[in-house]
Amino acid sequence: MTLHWEKVDSTVDYSYELEYNDETKPIPLYLEEYLVEGLSPGTEYFFTLYTVLDTVRSSGYNFSNITVPSNVENVSVNNRNETEMTLQWEKVNNNTDYNYELEFGDTKVTTDSLEKHTVKGLSPGTEYLFTLYTVFKDLQSSGHNFIKVTAINCESFNWKVTNSSIEASVNGSTLVTAENSTGISKRYHVGIVNLQDLYPGAIYNVSLWYDLDSETVLPQCSHFLTLYPNSVPNLHCKYFSGGYGLAVIWDHPYGVVDVVQVDIGSKSLNRSSNESPRQEVTGLQAAQWYKVTVTSFSGAKQSKTESLNCQTDPAGVIAGVLVFFLLVIIICAAVYWWLRYGSAKQMKSPKLVEPKVTNKSYKYV
């Protein structure tokens, strides 16, 4: 610190002596100020300034002065969310006599001797410039400037998910990363989410980050999203169970599929992705047309439904009809034969003739 004073008497050439910390510093007579060096920051010093003429000095003028305290070296953030954050720091020189004043925007907050302060009423995903002053007996440091940002809520955004992409307009984020269960990851330095060429049906952990500076990247939020699975390709049917069933067949779709659901008539059957892509359905009627729909699922997400019309095997019904008509023909032929030939034979059979009996008692007159 630099001490200033006025000459005691301009007509007399006085010199001066400054005493502090058990040391005495002579000051040439032509000086009216003195730079005191080697002091500790944030400390109160007691001085005595003597006026000296030859070898005689005055009784001395006693005063004290304070050095400016040091700034806080680093401020960390604990319990950061969308609307508040807790700032924490270490005491300067572990001195309990220091207070701290936090300034941001038009707000100033004195934290007394506490080493933390919770700032409330903030906006999500917003940068805030803070200045933290160390205060000792109303004398404050030059101030430690730092920038912090509030967190964001991933679920508050409108996520648009397809079978190969994830999109969303977000704020409070400068970096987007996405990783699925197979370890495949993507990374984009953008303020929006636009993830393309993803694996269908996979679960992605989408994380939003904020580049606070060249060395600090803050996690903002994370969100798990399941992509829609692909629909089943090459769907077709085959006859099964002698005309009273169908075998529904498809190819494995590309991507993650947990279950394939097959609906036919009033029946709904599930087929695990670990099983063969074939679902056999029994209990149907022969020679009937059925609408078959097939949907793949990944978690709660379902694909576009594929459908087609399938007919059960009509061969058994045709054979039965032919047998029926053959029997009818045989019966009709038998009836016809009986009516034509059986009745005619009966009509040609000889009639019974009553025999004539001679009356031997007959007499001529």
C-alpha positions as a LaTeX table, in Angstrom:
\begin{tabular}{lrrr}
\hline
Residue & $x$ (\AA) & $y$ (\AA) & $z$ (\AA) \\
\hline
Met1 & 0.00 & 0.00 & 0.00 \\
Thr2 & 1.07 & 3.61 & $-0.55$ \\
Leu3 & 0.79 & 6.02 & 2.39 \\
His4 & 0.37 & 9.77 & 1.79 \\
Trp5 & 0.67 & 12.72 & 4.19 \\
Glu6 & 1.21 & 16.49 & 4.22 \\
Lys7 & 4.39 & 18.17 & 5.46 \\
Val8 & 4.25 & 19.27 & 9.07 \\
Asp9 & 5.86 & 22.67 & 8.41 \\
Ser10 & 6.91 & 23.83 & 4.99 \\
Thr11 & 9.64 & 26.09 & 6.45 \\
Val12 & 11.44 & 23.31 & 8.24 \\
Asp13 & 13.01 & 20.35 & 6.53 \\
Tyr14 & 11.68 & 17.43 & 8.53 \\
Ser15 & 12.37 & 13.84 & 7.75 \\
Tyr16 & 10.07 & 10.97 & 8.71 \\
Glu17 & 10.18 & 7.50 & 10.17 \\
Leu18 & 7.51 & 4.88 & 9.67 \\
Glu19 & 7.17 & 2.14 & 12.22 \\
Tyr20 & 5.15 & $-1.07$ & 11.66 \\
Asn21 & 5.57 & $-4.77$ & 12.35 \\
Asp22 & 8.35 & $-3.97$ & 14.81 \\
Glu23 & 10.33 & $-2.35$ & 12.02 \\
Thr24 & 11.30 & 1.29 & 11.50 \\
Lys25 & 11.69 & 2.64 & 7.99 \\
Pro26 & 13.44 & 6.03 & 7.51 \\
Ile27 & 11.83 & 8.26 & 4.91 \\
Pro28 & 13.82 & 11.04 & 3.18 \\
Leu29 & 12.70 & 14.58 & 3.97 \\
Tyr30 & 11.62 & 15.39 & 0.43 \\
Leu31 & 9.03 & 12.59 & 0.30 \\
Glu32 & 5.41 & 12.88 & 1.33 \\
Glu33 & 4.46 & 9.28 & 0.54 \\
Tyr34 & 5.81 & 5.83 & 1.10 \\
Leu35 & 5.19 & 2.47 & $-0.57$ \\
Val36 & 4.89 & $-0.27$ & 1.98 \\
Glu37 & 5.73 & $-3.62$ & 0.41 \\
Gly38 & 5.72 & $-7.24$ & 1.47 \\
Leu39 & 2.33 & $-7.11$ & 3.16 \\
Ser40 & $-0.23$ & $-9.89$ & 3.30 \\
Pro41 & $-3.58$ & $-9.43$ & 1.55 \\
Gly42 & $-6.69$ & $-8.86$ & 3.61 \\
Thr43 & $-4.80$ & $-7.87$ & 6.74 \\
Glu44 & $-5.07$ & $-4.87$ & 9.04 \\
Tyr45 & $-1.74$ & $-3.18$ & 9.80 \\
Phe46 & $-1.01$ & $-0.65$ & 12.55 \\
Phe47 & 1.44 & 2.16 & 11.76 \\
Thr48 & 3.15 & 5.01 & 13.59 \\
Leu49 & 4.55 & 7.93 & 11.56 \\
Tyr50 & 7.17 & 10.10 & 13.29 \\
Thr51 & 8.36 & 13.56 & 12.32 \\
Val52 & 12.14 & 13.78 & 12.79 \\
Leu53 & 14.38 & 16.82 & 13.14 \\
Asp54 & 18.02 & 15.93 & 13.51 \\
Thr55 & 17.91 & 13.24 & 16.22 \\
Val56 & 14.66 & 14.31 & 17.79 \\
Arg57 & 11.35 & 12.83 & 16.70 \\
Ser58 & 7.76 & 13.58 & 17.51 \\
Ser59 & 5.48 & 11.47 & 19.68 \\
Gly60 & 4.20 & 9.87 & 16.50 \\
Tyr61 & 0.92 & 9.65 & 14.64 \\
Asn62 & $-0.83$ & 6.29 & 15.03 \\
Phe63 & $-3.12$ & 4.90 & 12.34 \\
Ser64 & $-4.12$ & 1.63 & 10.76 \\
Asn65 & $-4.85$ & 0.49 & 7.24 \\
Ile66 & $-6.07$ & $-2.65$ & 5.53 \\
Thr67 & $-4.74$ & $-4.45$ & 2.50 \\
Val68 & $-7.18$ & $-5.61$ & $-0.16$ \\
Pro69 & $-8.18$ & $-9.26$ & 0.36 \\
Ser70 & $-7.42$ & $-11.88$ & $-2.26$ \\
Asn71 & $-10.03$ & $-13.23$ & $-4.64$ \\
Val72 & $-11.57$ & $-16.64$ & $-4.38$ \\
Glu73 & $-9.59$ & $-18.92$ & $-6.68$ \\
Asn74 & $-12.32$ & $-21.23$ & $-7.87$ \\
Val75 & $-16.10$ & $-21.60$ & $-7.64$ \\
Ser76 & $-17.77$ & $-24.96$ & $-8.16$ \\
Val77 & $-21.45$ & $-25.78$ & $-8.66$ \\
Asn78 & $-23.41$ & $-28.32$ & $-6.65$ \\
Asn79 & $-27.06$ & $-29.37$ & $-7.02$ \\
Arg80 & $-27.55$ & $-27.59$ & $-10.32$ \\
Asn81 & $-31.00$ & $-27.84$ & $-11.90$ \\
Glu82 & $-33.24$ & $-25.83$ & $-14.24$ \\
Thr83 & $-34.04$ & $-22.96$ & $-11.86$ \\
Glu84 & $-31.35$ & $-22.89$ & $-9.20$ \\
Met85 & $-27.76$ & $-23.77$ & $-8.45$ \\
Thr86 & $-25.60$ & $-23.94$ & $-5.35$ \\
Leu87 & $-22.24$ & $-22.18$ & $-5.68$ \\
Gln88 & $-19.43$ & $-23.34$ & $-3.41$ \\
Trp89 & $-15.87$ & $-22.16$ & $-2.82$ \\
Glu90 & $-13.00$ & $-22.40$ & $-0.36$ \\
Lys91 & $-12.35$ & $-19.70$ & 2.20 \\
Val92 & $-9.57$ & $-17.35$ & 1.20 \\
Asn93 & $-6.53$ & $-18.10$ & 3.36 \\
Asn94 & $-8.93$ & $-20.03$ & 5.61 \\
Asn95 & $-9.74$ & $-16.69$ & 7.23 \\
Thr96 & $-13.04$ & $-16.71$ & 9.13 \\
Asp97 & $-13.09$ & $-12.90$ & 9.32 \\
Tyr98 & $-13.78$ & $-12.57$ & 5.62 \\
Asn99 & $-17.24$ & $-12.16$ & 4.17 \\
Tyr100 & $-18.26$ & $-12.73$ & 0.58 \\
Glu101 & $-20.47$ & $-10.77$ & $-1.75$ \\
Leu102 & $-22.01$ & $-12.40$ & $-4.83$ \\
Glu103 & $-23.13$ & $-10.21$ & $-7.71$ \\
Phe104 & $-25.08$ & $-11.27$ & $-10.81$ \\
Gly105 & $-27.22$ & $-9.02$ & $-12.96$ \\
Asp106 & $-28.76$ & $-6.40$ & $-10.71$ \\
Thr107 & $-28.58$ & $-8.64$ & $-7.66$ \\
Lys108 & $-26.05$ & $-8.50$ & $-4.83$ \\
Val109 & $-26.03$ & $-11.05$ & $-2.05$ \\
Thr110 & $-23.82$ & $-11.05$ & 1.06 \\
Thr111 & $-23.03$ & $-14.54$ & 2.30 \\
Asp112 & $-21.28$ & $-13.51$ & 5.54 \\
Ser113 & $-18.59$ & $-16.10$ & 6.28 \\
Leu114 & $-20.37$ & $-18.96$ & 4.52 \\
Glu115 & $-18.59$ & $-20.80$ & 1.74 \\
Lys116 & $-21.64$ & $-21.48$ & $-0.40$ \\
His117 & $-24.80$ & $-19.86$ & $-1.64$ \\
Thr118 & $-27.87$ & $-21.16$ & $-3.47$ \\
Val119 & $-29.08$ & $-18.92$ & $-6.28$ \\
Lys120 & $-32.79$ & $-19.37$ & $-7.03$ \\
Gly121 & $-35.32$ & $-18.14$ & $-9.57$ \\
Leu122 & $-33.15$ & $-18.77$ & $-12.63$ \\
Ser123 & $-34.22$ & $-19.74$ & $-16.15$ \\
Pro124 & $-33.48$ & $-23.19$ & $-17.65$ \\
Gly125 & $-30.51$ & $-23.54$ & $-20.00$ \\
Thr126 & $-29.29$ & $-19.98$ & $-19.44$ \\
Glu127 & $-25.77$ & $-18.61$ & $-18.95$ \\
Tyr128 & $-25.21$ & $-16.38$ & $-15.94$ \\
Leu129 & $-22.19$ & $-14.16$ & $-15.28$ \\
Phe130 & $-21.25$ & $-13.99$ & $-11.61$ \\
Thr131 & $-18.70$ & $-11.95$ & $-9.68$ \\
Leu132 & $-17.68$ & $-13.11$ & $-6.21$ \\
Tyr133 & $-15.96$ & $-10.55$ & $-3.98$ \\
Thr134 & $-13.95$ & $-11.24$ & $-0.86$ \\
Val135 & $-14.84$ & $-8.60$ & 1.75 \\
Phe136 & $-12.81$ & $-7.62$ & 4.81 \\
Lys137 & $-13.96$ & $-4.66$ & 6.92 \\
Asp138 & $-15.88$ & $-3.11$ & 4.01 \\
Leu139 & $-12.91$ & $-3.46$ & 1.70 \\
Gln140 & $-13.60$ & $-5.85$ & $-1.15$ \\
Ser141 & $-11.32$ & $-7.66$ & $-3.54$ \\
Ser142 & $-11.20$ & $-7.01$ & $-7.26$ \\
Gly143 & $-13.68$ & $-9.85$ & $-7.73$ \\
His144 & $-13.56$ & $-13.32$ & $-9.22$ \\
Asn145 & $-15.59$ & $-13.51$ & $-12.44$ \\
Phe146 & $-17.08$ & $-16.80$ & $-13.60$ \\
Ile147 & $-19.86$ & $-18.10$ & $-15.83$ \\
Lys148 & $-22.30$ & $-20.88$ & $-14.96$ \\
Val149 & $-25.29$ & $-22.29$ & $-16.79$ \\
Thr150 & $-28.52$ & $-23.81$ & $-15.51$ \\
Ala151 & $-29.54$ & $-27.33$ & $-16.45$ \\
Ile152 & $-32.41$ & $-28.32$ & $-18.73$ \\
Asn153 & $-35.13$ & $-30.98$ & $-18.62$ \\
Cys154 & $-34.86$ & $-33.36$ & $-21.58$ \\
Glu155 & $-38.45$ & $-34.53$ & $-21.21$ \\
Ser156 & $-39.76$ & $-31.01$ & $-21.76$ \\
Phe157 & $-38.70$ & $-31.03$ & $-25.42$ \\
Asn158 & $-40.78$ & $-32.33$ & $-28.33$ \\
Trp159 & $-38.87$ & $-35.39$ & $-29.51$ \\
Lys160 & $-39.62$ & $-36.68$ & $-33.01$ \\
Val161 & $-38.63$ & $-40.33$ & $-33.34$ \\
Thr162 & $-38.74$ & $-42.54$ & $-36.46$ \\
Asn163 & $-37.19$ & $-45.92$ & $-37.21$ \\
Ser164 & $-33.87$ & $-44.26$ & $-38.10$ \\
Ser165 & $-33.78$ & $-40.73$ & $-36.65$ \\
Ile166 & $-34.21$ & $-38.60$ & $-33.54$ \\
Glu167 & $-34.94$ & $-34.88$ & $-33.86$ \\
Ala168 & $-35.77$ & $-32.12$ & $-31.39$ \\
Ser169 & $-35.42$ & $-28.37$ & $-30.99$ \\
Val170 & $-33.60$ & $-27.73$ & $-27.71$ \\
Asn171 & $-32.12$ & $-24.80$ & $-25.84$ \\
Gly172 & $-29.25$ & $-24.67$ & $-23.39$ \\
Ser173 & $-27.16$ & $-27.23$ & $-25.24$ \\
Thr174 & $-24.17$ & $-26.99$ & $-27.58$ \\
Leu175 & $-23.26$ & $-30.67$ & $-27.83$ \\
Val176 & $-25.38$ & $-33.78$ & $-28.46$ \\
Thr177 & $-24.28$ & $-37.38$ & $-27.98$ \\
Ala178 & $-26.26$ & $-40.57$ & $-28.56$ \\
Glu179 & $-25.33$ & $-44.14$ & $-27.70$ \\
Asn180 & $-27.25$ & $-47.41$ & $-27.97$ \\
Ser181 & $-26.86$ & $-50.76$ & $-26.22$ \\
Thr182 & $-24.42$ & $-52.01$ & $-28.85$ \\
Gly183 & $-22.02$ & $-49.17$ & $-28.05$ \\
Ile184 & $-22.57$ & $-47.33$ & $-31.31$ \\
Ser185 & $-22.38$ & $-43.59$ & $-30.62$ \\
Lys186 & $-22.81$ & $-40.31$ & $-32.47$ \\
Arg187 & $-21.60$ & $-36.84$ & $-31.52$ \\
Tyr188 & $-22.69$ & $-33.47$ & $-32.90$ \\
His189 & $-21.63$ & $-29.93$ & $-31.98$ \\
Val190 & $-24.96$ & $-28.28$ & $-32.66$ \\
Gly191 & $-27.67$ & $-26.47$ & $-30.75$ \\
Ile192 & $-30.37$ & $-28.82$ & $-32.00$ \\
Val193 & $-30.80$ & $-32.59$ & $-32.02$ \\
Asn194 & $-30.74$ & $-34.09$ & $-35.52$ \\
Leu195 & $-29.54$ & $-37.69$ & $-35.30$ \\
Gln196 & $-29.81$ & $-39.65$ & $-38.54$ \\
Asp197 & $-28.99$ & $-43.16$ & $-39.82$ \\
Leu198 & $-29.70$ & $-44.79$ & $-36.46$ \\
Tyr199 & $-30.35$ & $-48.48$ & $-35.77$ \\
Pro200 & $-34.10$ & $-49.29$ & $-36.03$ \\
Gly201 & $-35.77$ & $-50.39$ & $-32.81$ \\
Ala202 & $-32.70$ & $-49.64$ & $-30.68$ \\
Ile203 & $-32.79$ & $-47.77$ & $-27.37$ \\
Tyr204 & $-30.62$ & $-44.64$ & $-27.48$ \\
Asn205 & $-29.34$ & $-42.66$ & $-24.53$ \\
Val206 & $-29.37$ & $-39.10$ & $-25.84$ \\
Ser207 & $-27.28$ & $-36.71$ & $-23.73$ \\
Leu208 & $-27.17$ & $-32.94$ & $-24.04$ \\
Trp209 & $-24.06$ & $-31.01$ & $-22.99$ \\
Tyr210 & $-22.95$ & $-27.41$ & $-22.74$ \\
Asp211 & $-19.49$ & $-26.17$ & $-23.74$ \\
Leu212 & $-18.93$ & $-23.66$ & $-20.99$ \\
Asp213 & $-15.36$ & $-23.00$ & $-22.06$ \\
Ser214 & $-12.54$ & $-24.76$ & $-23.86$ \\
Glu215 & $-11.90$ & $-27.03$ & $-20.88$ \\
Thr216 & $-15.33$ & $-27.49$ & $-19.32$ \\
Val217 & $-18.25$ & $-29.40$ & $-20.81$ \\
Leu218 & $-21.25$ & $-29.56$ & $-18.49$ \\
Pro219 & $-23.83$ & $-32.38$ & $-18.64$ \\
Gln220 & $-27.27$ & $-30.83$ & $-19.11$ \\
Cys221 & $-29.62$ & $-33.84$ & $-19.20$ \\
Ser222 & $-30.04$ & $-37.36$ & $-20.56$ \\
His223 & $-33.03$ & $-39.04$ & $-22.14$ \\
Phe224 & $-33.66$ & $-42.65$ & $-23.22$ \\
Leu225 & $-35.55$ & $-43.00$ & $-26.51$ \\
Thr226 & $-36.64$ & $-46.14$ & $-28.35$ \\
Leu227 & $-36.74$ & $-46.01$ & $-32.13$ \\
Tyr228 & $-39.63$ & $-47.52$ & $-34.05$ \\
Pro229 & $-38.75$ & $-51.00$ & $-35.38$ \\
Asn230 & $-38.86$ & $-51.87$ & $-39.06$ \\
Ser231 & $-41.93$ & $-53.72$ & $-40.36$ \\
Val232 & $-41.55$ & $-57.36$ & $-41.38$ \\
Pro233 & $-40.52$ & $-57.93$ & $-45.03$ \\
Asn234 & $-41.60$ & $-60.66$ & $-47.45$ \\
Leu235 & $-44.84$ & $-61.55$ & $-45.66$ \\
His236 & $-46.67$ & $-64.58$ & $-47.12$ \\
Cys237 & $-48.82$ & $-67.59$ & $-46.13$ \\
Lys238 & $-48.78$ & $-71.34$ & $-46.70$ \\
Tyr239 & $-51.43$ & $-74.03$ & $-46.26$ \\
Phe240 & $-51.29$ & $-75.81$ & $-42.94$ \\
Ser241 & $-53.18$ & $-78.40$ & $-40.87$ \\
Gly242 & $-55.10$ & $-80.00$ & $-43.76$ \\
Gly243 & $-56.98$ & $-76.87$ & $-44.69$ \\
Tyr244 & $-57.86$ & $-75.92$ & $-41.11$ \\
Gly245 & $-54.88$ & $-73.68$ & $-40.49$ \\
Leu246 & $-52.32$ & $-71.31$ & $-42.00$ \\
Ala247 & $-48.57$ & $-70.88$ & $-41.65$ \\
Val248 & $-47.71$ & $-67.15$ & $-41.68$ \\
Ile249 & $-44.09$ & $-66.59$ & $-42.75$ \\
Trp250 & $-41.86$ & $-63.49$ & $-42.97$ \\
Asp251 & $-38.19$ & $-62.47$ & $-42.99$ \\
His252 & $-36.38$ & $-61.04$ & $-39.96$ \\
Pro253 & $-36.54$ & $-57.21$ & $-40.18$ \\
Tyr254 & $-33.33$ & $-55.19$ & $-39.95$ \\
Gly255 & $-32.78$ & $-53.74$ & $-36.48$ \\
Val256 & $-33.98$ & $-54.56$ & $-32.99$ \\
Val257 & $-37.29$ & $-56.43$ & $-32.66$ \\
Asp258 & $-38.52$ & $-57.97$ & $-29.41$ \\
Val259 & $-41.80$ & $-59.54$ & $-30.52$ \\
Val260 & $-43.75$ & $-60.02$ & $-33.75$ \\
Gln261 & $-47.53$ & $-60.04$ & $-33.32$ \\
Val262 & $-49.66$ & $-61.99$ & $-35.79$ \\
Asp263 & $-53.42$ & $-61.30$ & $-35.93$ \\
Ile264 & $-55.74$ & $-63.50$ & $-37.96$ \\
Gly265 & $-59.48$ & $-63.57$ & $-37.43$ \\
Ser266 & $-60.09$ & $-63.43$ & $-33.68$ \\
Lys267 & $-56.68$ & $-64.92$ & $-32.90$ \\
Ser268 & $-53.69$ & $-62.84$ & $-31.79$ \\
Leu269 & $-50.34$ & $-64.63$ & $-31.42$ \\
Asn270 & $-46.88$ & $-63.37$ & $-30.43$ \\
Arg271 & $-43.60$ & $-64.64$ & $-31.81$ \\
Ser272 & $-40.30$ & $-63.84$ & $-30.07$ \\
Ser273 & $-37.44$ & $-62.52$ & $-32.17$ \\
Asn274 & $-35.38$ & $-65.49$ & $-30.92$ \\
Glu275 & $-37.77$ & $-67.90$ & $-32.64$ \\
Ser276 & $-38.08$ & $-68.68$ & $-36.34$ \\
Pro277 & $-40.07$ & $-66.13$ & $-38.38$ \\
Arg278 & $-43.04$ & $-68.46$ & $-38.83$ \\
Gln279 & $-46.33$ & $-68.53$ & $-36.94$ \\
Glu280 & $-48.63$ & $-71.54$ & $-37.35$ \\
Val281 & $-52.33$ & $-70.81$ & $-36.78$ \\
Thr282 & $-54.84$ & $-73.64$ & $-36.33$ \\
Gly283 & $-58.57$ & $-73.88$ & $-35.70$ \\
Leu284 & $-59.57$ & $-72.12$ & $-38.91$ \\
Gln285 & $-62.20$ & $-73.08$ & $-41.45$ \\
Ala286 & $-61.17$ & $-74.71$ & $-44.68$ \\
Ala287 & $-61.39$ & $-72.86$ & $-47.99$ \\
Gln288 & $-61.94$ & $-69.52$ & $-46.22$ \\
Trp289 & $-60.24$ & $-66.18$ & $-46.78$ \\
Tyr290 & $-58.65$ & $-64.49$ & $-43.75$ \\
Lys291 & $-57.06$ & $-61.08$ & $-43.31$ \\
Val292 & $-53.59$ & $-61.52$ & $-41.77$ \\
Thr293 & $-51.84$ & $-58.56$ & $-40.09$ \\
Val294 & $-48.28$ & $-58.66$ & $-38.71$ \\
Thr295 & $-46.68$ & $-55.98$ & $-36.48$ \\
Ser296 & $-43.18$ & $-55.92$ & $-34.98$ \\
Phe297 & $-42.53$ & $-54.43$ & $-31.53$ \\
Ser298 & $-39.47$ & $-53.00$ & $-29.80$ \\
Gly299 & $-40.47$ & $-52.21$ & $-26.26$ \\
Ala300 & $-43.62$ & $-50.10$ & $-26.48$ \\
Lys301 & $-42.83$ & $-48.95$ & $-30.02$ \\
Gln302 & $-44.56$ & $-50.76$ & $-32.88$ \\
Ser303 & $-43.82$ & $-50.78$ & $-36.57$ \\
Lys304 & $-46.12$ & $-50.12$ & $-39.48$ \\
Thr305 & $-48.55$ & $-53.05$ & $-39.76$ \\
Glu306 & $-48.15$ & $-55.31$ & $-42.79$ \\
Ser307 & $-51.28$ & $-57.13$ & $-44.00$ \\
Leu308 & $-52.46$ & $-59.55$ & $-46.69$ \\
Asn309 & $-55.40$ & $-61.88$ & $-47.39$ \\
Cys310 & $-54.76$ & $-65.60$ & $-47.15$ \\
Gln311 & $-56.99$ & $-68.58$ & $-47.99$ \\
Thr312 & $-56.94$ & $-71.89$ & $-46.15$ \\
Asp313 & $-56.47$ & $-75.03$ & $-48.27$ \\
Pro314 & $-59.70$ & $-75.72$ & $-50.25$ \\
Ala315 & $-58.64$ & $-79.25$ & $-51.35$ \\
Gly316 & $-60.47$ & $-81.08$ & $-48.55$ \\
Val317 & $-63.69$ & $-79.20$ & $-49.16$ \\
Ile318 & $-63.55$ & $-79.90$ & $-52.90$ \\
Ala319 & $-62.97$ & $-83.61$ & $-52.28$ \\
Gly320 & $-65.91$ & $-83.72$ & $-49.86$ \\
Val321 & $-68.15$ & $-81.98$ & $-52.35$ \\
Leu322 & $-67.13$ & $-84.42$ & $-55.08$ \\
Val323 & $-67.86$ & $-87.40$ & $-52.83$ \\
Phe324 & $-71.21$ & $-85.89$ & $-51.92$ \\
Phe325 & $-72.18$ & $-85.37$ & $-55.54$ \\
Leu326 & $-70.95$ & $-88.87$ & $-56.41$ \\
Leu327 & $-73.16$ & $-90.35$ & $-53.71$ \\
Val328 & $-76.10$ & $-88.31$ & $-54.95$ \\
Ile329 & $-75.50$ & $-89.58$ & $-58.47$ \\
Ile330 & $-75.28$ & $-93.18$ & $-57.25$ \\
Ile331 & $-78.49$ & $-92.83$ & $-55.25$ \\
Cys332 & $-80.28$ & $-91.18$ & $-58.15$ \\
Ala333 & $-79.10$ & $-93.95$ & $-60.50$ \\
Ala334 & $-80.28$ & $-96.62$ & $-58.09$ \\
Val335 & $-83.70$ & $-95.02$ & $-57.75$ \\
Tyr336 & $-83.96$ & $-94.64$ & $-61.50$ \\
Trp337 & $-83.01$ & $-98.26$ & $-62.12$ \\
Trp338 & $-85.48$ & $-99.48$ & $-59.58$ \\
Leu339 & $-88.26$ & $-97.35$ & $-60.96$ \\
Arg340 & $-87.55$ & $-98.39$ & $-64.54$ \\
Tyr341 & $-86.70$ & $-102.04$ & $-64.27$ \\
Gly342 & $-87.92$ & $-103.18$ & $-60.91$ \\
Ser343 & $-91.54$ & $-102.00$ & $-61.45$ \\
Ala344 & $-91.73$ & $-103.37$ & $-65.05$ \\
Lys345 & $-90.74$ & $-106.86$ & $-63.96$ \\
Gln346 & $-93.40$ & $-106.77$ & $-61.32$ \\
Met347 & $-96.05$ & $-105.91$ & $-63.95$ \\
Lys348 & $-95.15$ & $-108.99$ & $-66.18$ \\
Ser349 & $-95.62$ & $-111.60$ & $-63.44$ \\
Pro350 & $-98.55$ & $-114.30$ & $-64.24$ \\
Lys351 & $-101.99$ & $-113.84$ & $-62.71$ \\
Leu352 & $-103.42$ & $-116.52$ & $-60.45$ \\
Val353 & $-106.42$ & $-118.46$ & $-62.27$ \\
Glu354 & $-109.12$ & $-119.95$ & $-60.18$ \\
Pro355 & $-109.36$ & $-123.72$ & $-61.08$ \\
Lys356 & $-112.61$ & $-125.11$ & $-62.51$ \\
Val357 & $-114.25$ & $-127.85$ & $-60.38$ \\
Thr358 & $-116.48$ & $-130.45$ & $-62.10$ \\
Asn359 & $-119.81$ & $-130.89$ & $-60.48$ \\
Lys360 & $-120.31$ & $-134.61$ & $-60.75$ \\
Ser361 & $-123.90$ & $-134.35$ & $-59.58$ \\
Tyr362 & $-124.90$ & $-132.52$ & $-62.71$ \\
Lys363 & $-127.72$ & $-134.23$ & $-64.54$ \\
Tyr364 & $-129.16$ & $-133.66$ & $-67.95$ \\
Val365 & $-132.90$ & $-133.13$ & $-68.09$ \\
\hline
\end{tabular}
